Amino acid sequence: MKFQPVKWLVFLLLAVLVVTQLYPLVWLLLYSLKTNDEILSGKFFALPTEWKWSNYREAYTGGHYLSYLGNSVLVTCATMVGVIVLSAMVAYAITRFRFRYGASVMGVFLVGMMIPMQATLLPIMKIFKATHVLGTYWALILPYIAFQLPISIFILSGFMRSIPHEMEESAFMDGAGVYRIFRSIILPISIPPVMTVCILTFISIWNEYIMAATFTSSESMKTLPFGIYSFVSQYSVNYGDIGAYMVMGAAPVILIYFVLSNRITKGMVAGAVKG
């Protein structure tokens, strides 16, 4: 068999990439099963001498896991629904309707991709305080939707441009209106990019902390990232419990990503080739 240095170099680089991507997950799992003494000893690469599975029990009970999980699920699912509905309608209007400022509208949404979230915290807080939205679930859902719309519109509009206009013309000749065409033809065809939008939105919102810490103060409304502070007191920190809680919080994201990762790729390239 002839030696192919380029092929082996690519294989080696991919192997290194896999190791660097998987190692943090393995390290976090081992971290969550260690005692405080083992963690503070500085032996980061050592296996636990005592596999402390009780850390997960403490993380579940002491970190208010179910309560915070419910809030994260509610906020994330509501955001996903809002993003899908709004981005699909906007992308359909921009790509399928002919109006004077269509390109300008798309440009405005693309500019939104370049605005950092931190720069908007103070103005949004003032608006929410004036409108009595601050301290409610809407204080998280609305900005989450706003910040996810630009990339979602970009993905969906790229796909919808590749849909032949003849399909809509045939439906229009049969008496279908705009809303019927959008609901019965465009949306079913756009399932691959819609799934991509769902997954990217889920990953972005699930562990978001800055806005959740800024716009919510009630204990009953806190999301999963806040559970870590349940194990931090004035004089001590339960590092093992924190590791276990981080594993439990990241598990849904990791599971969904590995199960549906192929849909992200299909959705991103769905509109790349027309026809």
PyMOL commands that set and color helices and strands:
alter all, ss='L'
color gray80, all
select helices_A, chain A and resi 5-31+36-40+54-62+65-96+102-112+117-130+138-160+165-173+178-189+191-206+210-215+219-221+224-231+239-269
alter helices_A, ss='H'
color red, helices_A
deselect
rebuild
show_as cartoon
